[in-house]
Amino acid sequence: MVPSIRLNNDVDLPALGFGVYQLSDHDVEAAMHVAIEAGYRGFDTAAVYGNERGVGAAVRSSGLPREELFVTTKLGNTDHGYDAALKAFDSSRKRLGLDYVDLYLIHWPLPRRDAYVETWRALEKILADGQARAIGVSNFEIPHLERLLRETEVVPAVNQIELHPGLQQPALRGFHEKHGIVTEAWSPLARGRGLDGEVITTVARKHGKTPAQVVLRWHIEMGHMIIPKSATPSRIRENIDIFDFELDEQDIAGFATLESGDRHGAHPND
């Protein structure tokens, strides 16, 4: 049901996954079971979310073979540095209760600490040891990525960034495309802001879809991997029901006018 995106090391990543930010261990397991039934196969968590145990429990109780579910988690900000990152990954993997993770990310670059290169070398070891099928980064800007490309061996498979119609990040997306890095969008719906705008509601009426669905479809058309999050079963099902229609050139042109540069999360340099 959900198409895949081929990463630069030939691992397939579901183009649409399920985000679990702000869900408790208890709530995330129930929400993931709804998501799995609806067709989701990719799940995105992080050490800082405090719900890795619930994510792992949902994977193990899903009734599906482990290889059918794609699990991403992320390194906490307090665990930068080579040895600290290795230890933190092992802790995440044990909380998940999984033999491996599919994708492991550095959550934030923390440029003022100047440890993300050393930290990335730890992720390279995790990849080489087979404990993660792919490694990547989150919230990295072009200068951070350029430094990794200069000073390390493995090109990140993914950069997970804040990305939505109001913050389209064309320069960063262009850099990703040039270097074979998949653009993954967190907050793909901008936390619901702007969904009632004229452009989005007009496109939604045109296709007989909700505003959220046409925004998520826009991401797919742009080649982004997306991780919408909801704990509401009807919304979980709605967010994946976007593969039976396509946007046309007029729709895409309308979305291009929505760029405002407004962030709803922190700036990576901060």
N, C-alpha and C positions, 0 to 999 in steps of 0.2 A: 504493500500500500504506500509506504513512504520510500521515495528514491534514495539512493546512496550517493555520497560524494567520495571520490577516490583521493586519499591523502598521498603525500609525496613519498611515502614508503609502502604504497600499494595496500594499505589497510582501508576498508570501507567504513565510512562514518554516516549514520542516518542523517539525511538533510534536515529533518525535524526531530527534535528530542524533547524531553520533559524536564523543565527546571524545577528544583526543589528548594530554592532559597526561602527562608523563613518558615519552613514546615518542620514541625517537631518530629522526633523519631517515631512517635506513635502515629501522627497524622500522615507522615510521608509513606509509610507502608500501605495504608489504606488507599491513599491517592495513587500510588504507583500501581496497585492492582487494578484500579479503574483504568489507568492509562494503558497498561499492558493489554487489557481486554479491548480497548479502543484501537489498538494497533501500534502504539509507541514501542520502540525498541531501543532508544537511546535515552540515558538518564544522566543528569549533570548535578553533581554535588560538590562540596568543598569541605576541607577540615573545619573552617570557621563556621560553617552552617550548623555544626553540631548534630547532624542527622545521618552520618555515614552508617551507623549501626542499623538504622531503619531501612536505608537504601539496600544494604546487603541482605537484610532479612527478606525484603520484598523480592530481590533477585532469586534467593534460594527457595522461596515458597511459591514462585511464579508458575512452576510446572513446565517451564521451558528450558531447553538446554542452555547452559551458560553462554555458549558461543553465539546464541541468538540475541543476547542483550549486550548493549554497548554502554559501559560505565565509565564516566569521567569524574575525577576528583582533582582537587587543587591544593597546592602547598600553602600553609598559613604564613602570614607576614612575619611572625616571630621566628620562623624556621629557615631563614635565608642562611647561606653558607653551605659548603660541601657536606661536612659531617652531619650538620643539623638537618639538612634536607633529606639525606639518606635515612636518618632516624625517623623523621616525620613521615616519610613515605611508608616506612614499615609500620608505623602506628596506624596510618590511614588504612592500609591494606588489612591489618588485623581487625580494626573496627568494622570494616566492610565484611570481613569473613570470607574474602575471595583470594584465590591463588594468584591472581593478576588483576590489574586494571587495564581497561582498553586505552584510556588517554589520561595522562597526568600533566597538569599545567602548573606553572608558576603563577599564582593568583594576581600579584601586582609587582611591578618592577622595582619599586622603592629606590629610585635613582639616588636619593640622598645617602642611602646606606652603601651604595656602590658594591653590592654583593651579588647582583643577578647573574654575572658571568660565571662566577664560582658556583653559584647555585645551579645554573644550567649544566655545568659539567657533571654535577651529581645526577641530574636527570638523564644525561647521556649514558651514565653507568647503569641506571635503572633500566633504560631501554636495551642496552647491550646484554644485560643479565636476563632479559625476557620477563621482567616483572611488570612492564607496561608494554603494550603493543605499539603505542605511539606517544610522543611527548610534544608539548607545545607551551604556549604562554597565554597570558590574559592581561589585557589593559596595557600592552606594550605600544609605545609610539615608535615612529620611524627611526629616530636616533638609537633607541634601545635595541631594535631589531638589527640595525646596521652593525652595531658593536658585536652582537652575537654572531653575525655572519663573518665578521673579520676575525674573531678571536676563538671561535669554537668550531666543532666539526659537523654537528647535525643541524640542519635547517629546521626550525620549528614547523611541525605539521599544521598547526592551528594557532591563530591569535584570536582570542575571544574578547570582544570589545563592546562597549555601549554603542548600539547602532539601531536607528529607527528613522522614520521619515523626516524628523526634525534634526537629526544628527547623522548625516549620510557618509561622512568621512571619506570623500573620494580619493584624496591623496594616499591615505593609508591603505584603502582597498586596492588602489593601483599598485602600491608597493607589494602587497600580498600576491597579487596576480603575477607580477614580474618574477617573484622568487618562489612560486609554488606553495604558498602558505594559504590555507583555507581561512576565509573570513567567517567567524562565528559571532552571532549577534546575541548579546545579553540585553535584557529589557527591550525585546523587539517591538513591543507595543507601547513603549514609552510610559509604562505603568498606567495605560489607559488615557493619557493626556492627548488631546487632539483628535480622538476618534470621532468626535461629533463635528469636525470641520467639513466645509462644503465639498472639498475635493474628495475626501475619503467616503463621505456618505453618498455622493453622486456615483462613485465607482461601485459602491456596495449595492445600491439600488439597481444599477445596470446589470449586475451579475446575479442578483437575487441572493446575495450573501450578507453577512454582518460586516460592519466596519472592521472589526478585529480580523476576520477571515481575509478580507482583501489586503490588509496590511501584511499579514503573514504570507499571503500569496505573492505580494510584491517582493518580499525578501527572497522567496524561492526563485522568482524570475530573475533576480539580481545575482543569484548564485551563492547566497549566504546560507550557512547552517544556522538554525534558529532553535532556541530553547524557551518557548513560552511556558509560563508557570501559572497554575491555578490549583486550588484545593476543591473546587466546585465540580462535581461530576459532569454536569451539562457543559460547562466551559471547557473541561478537559476534552470532551468529545468534539465540541465545536472547533477547537483549535487545530485538530488534525484533519478536519473535513474540508481540505483546501486543494485536493488533487483532482477535482472533477471540473475545473474551469481554468482559463488562462486570461491574463490581462493583455490588452492590445497596446499598440504604440501610443494611442491617445491617453490611456490610463497611466502608462509609464511616464509620459511627459507631464501629466498632472502631478504625480508624486514628486517629480524633480523640482517643482515649485515650492515644496514644503520645507526645504532645507532652511533652518534657522540658526544652526550651530549651538542650540541649547542642550546642555547636559542635565541629566537628572541624577547622576551619580558623581563621584569624585573625579577630579582630573588625575590621570596617571602620574603626573609629575608631583602631585601633592600627597 
